[in-house]
Amino acid sequence: MLKNRVLSFAAVLAITVLLAGCSFLGIGKDQTVQEFFDGVSAAVESLQPNRIVDLVELPITIPIGPTYEEGGTLSIFAQNEGDDDEDEVLEITRDMLIDILDDPLTIARDGGMEVSLDFDWPDGEEIETNIVVDGDTAIVELVYISASVKVSEETLRNVAKELLWNLSIVLYEIEDPDELPREEYEEYFTSLWDELMTDFGAEIDWDEELVLLEDAPSGPIELVKDGRKWKFKAFDFGEGLGIL
C-alpha cells in the first residue's frame, strides 16, 4: 500500500513538474507576431544559417524561362532560344538555402562580423490595427526597421565572394563544383570588388558601425503560421517582380 502511494505521488509530482516546465518554456503556446519579430532579430544577429532559414516559409519558387518576348516575363534564368517554351520553376529548399549561407556565415562569424537588427512598433493604440491576424496568416502593416553591421573590409569581401559562388552552384544546379573554374571566378570577383571599392569604399569607415537602416518604415509584411510559430511568407518572384 505504501509503495503504491509513493509511486502515485511520484507520478503526480513528475506530471506537475513537466506541466510547469512546459508553461515556463512556452511549450503549447502560440507565438505572437511581436515575439516572432524578436526571434528574427536574435536569429539574424546570431549569424547561424539554420536559425535564419527557419524564419522563412519554404520552398521559394523562382521562374525559369521561357526566353523574354515582348509583353512576356524575363527570368534571370531565362532559357536559350529554341528551348522548350513551357514555364519551369526552380524550388529553393531549406537544404539549398543552408548550402548557400553556411560557408559565408561561418566566414562572417570567424571574422568578427557583428549585426544588429531592431524592429520598433507604432506607439499607442495603432499597434492594435497595425497587425491583422486571420487564422494562419497575418499582415503587419507597418514596423520601423533599424539595421547596422560592424565588419572589416576583408571579412565582408570574403563573405560576398563565397556567397556569390554558392549562389551560382545552387541556383544553376551544379552537381560537381570542383569542375568549375574557381581561379577564373576569383579573378572576376576581385575585379568586381575592386570596382565597387573604387566607387564606394572611400565613403566607408571600416572602424565604425555601418548603419544600413535607421527607423525605416516597412511596407506590408505577410506572415504564415507553421505549427505554433510564424514565418515570413515565401516571396513569389514570378508575381512580385516584373523583371523576373
N, C-alpha and C positions, 0 to 999 in steps of 0.2 A: 504493500500500500504506500509506504513512504517513498519507495523507489519510483512508483508511478507519479506521485505528487511532484517529486523532484524533476522528473522528465517533463511533466506538463508545465511546470514553472519555467524550466529552461527553454521550452518551445515558445511559450508566450513571450519571454524575455528576448529571445532571438528575433521573433517577428516584430516586436516593438522597436528594437534597435534598427532592424532593417528598414522599417517604415520611416523611422525618424531620420535615418541616413538618406533615404530617397527624398524626403521632404527637404532636408538640408541641401542636398546636391541639385535640387530642382528636377529630379527624375520624375517623369509623368506630368510635367508642367509644360504647357505650350509656350514657346519663346515669343516674346513681344517684338514688335518691329524695332523699338528702341534698343532692346537687348541684341538684336541681330546686328545693328549698326555698330554697337560697342564691340561685338565679335569681329566685325570687318576690320575695325581699327587694329585690334590685337593681332589678327591673322596677318594683315599686311605688314605690320611692324615687326613680326616675327621672322619674316623672310623665309618661311617654311612652305615649300610648294604644296604639300598635302593640305595644309590649312587654307591656303589661298584658293586652290582649285575647288575645295568643298564649299566655297561661298556661291558657286555658280551652278545653275541648272544645266545639266549636260544630257545628251551631246549638243554641241553647237554645229549648225549646218552652214556650209558655205557653198554657193552655186559654182559649178564648173562648166563653162561654156553655155550655149554654143558661141561661136565667134561673133563678135559685135557686128550688128547690122543696124542701119538707120532705124531709130524708133525702138530698138531692142535693148537688151541688157548687156553691159560689158562686165565680164568677170575678170578678176585679177589672175585667174587660172583659165583664161579663155582657151578653147581648143583651136588647133590649127585649121585652116580652111580644108574642107574635104573630110573632116571628121564627122562622126555621127552627129546629126543636128539635135538629137534629143538632149534635154537638160539632164545634167547629173549633179549630184551634191557630194561634197566631202564632209563627213561627220568627224568632228573633233571630240574624241572621248576623253575621259578622265585620265587614262594612262598616257594618251598622247600629250595632253597638257602638262602632265608631270614630267614627261620626257623633254618637253620644250623648256620648262622652267628650272629643272633640278640643277643642272650644271651652272647656269648663270646665277642662281640664288646662292649656291654654295660659294661661288667666287665673291658674291656680294658680302656674305657673312664673314668669310675669311679675310676680306679686305677692309672690314670695319665699317661697312655702309650702315647708316642709321636712317630709318624712315619714320616720319611722323605723319599720321593721318587722323584728323578730327572731324566730327560731324556735330554741328550745332543746330538745334531746333528752334523754330519760331517761338517767341515768348507768348505767355498767357494762353488764352482760350483758342488761339489759332491752331495749336497743335492738335486739338480735337478734330478739326475739319481737315487738317493737313494730311492725315493718314486715313485712307479709305480701305477698310478690310472687307472683303466679300468672300467668305468661305476660305478656300485655299489660295486665294490671290489677294494682293494688296497693291495699292498705288500710293507712293509717297510724293505728294505734290511739290514739296519744297524742303530742302535741307541745305544748310550752308557748309561748304567743304573747305577745309584748310589742309594743305599738304606741303611737306618740306623734306629735304634729304640732305644728309651730310656724307660726302663721299669724295675720295681723291679722283683726279682725272684718270690715273692709271686703272683704278678699280672700275670706274664707270666704263672706260674703254673696253676692258676685258669682259665685263658683263654684257655690253652691247654686242661685242664680237661673237660671243658664244650664243647669245640669244638669236641673232640673225642666222647663224649656222644651224642651230637646232630647228628653227622655223623652216628653213629650206629642206632639211631632211624629213621632217614630219609632214609638212604640207604637200610636198611633192612625192611623198611615199617612197623615199629612197631606201631600198632594202639593205644595201651594204654601204654605209657611209665611208668605209675605208677606200672605196673605189673613187670617191670624189676627189677632185684636185684641191686639197687643203692649202697647198702653197699658193696657188693662184687666188684662192679666196682670201688668204691672209694679205696678199698684195692689194687686192681690190678693196678690202676693208680698211687697210692702212691709208690708202689714198682718199677714201670716203671720209674717214675720221679726221685726217689732216685738213681736208677742205672744210669740214664742219668747225673745227677749232680755229681755222683762219677767219671764218665768218663770225663765230660767236664766242670763241674761247677767251678773247680779251675782256669780255664783259663779265666773266665768271670769276669770283674769288673762291678758289677751291678750299681755302682755310675756313670759310664761313658756311653756315647753313644756307642751302639754296631753297628759296621759297618758290614753290610751284603754283600753289593756290592759296588765297587768303580770303576766307569768308565768301567764297564764290557760290552764288545761288545755283542749285541744280535745276534741271528740268524734271518732269515727272519720272520717277523710278519705279519700275514694275518688279514685284516680288512674287514668288510662288512658294507654297508650303510643301516641304518634303518631310513627311512624318510630323514631328512637332517643331521643326525648325524652318526658318525662312531661308530662301536663296534668291540671288538675282535671277530674274527670268532670262533664259537664253536669248541672246540677240539674234534676230533673223536678218542676216546680211543681205539676203535677196530682197527683202521688203524695206530694210532700213536705209540702204544707201543706193541711190540711183546709179552710181558708177560701178557697182559691184555686180 
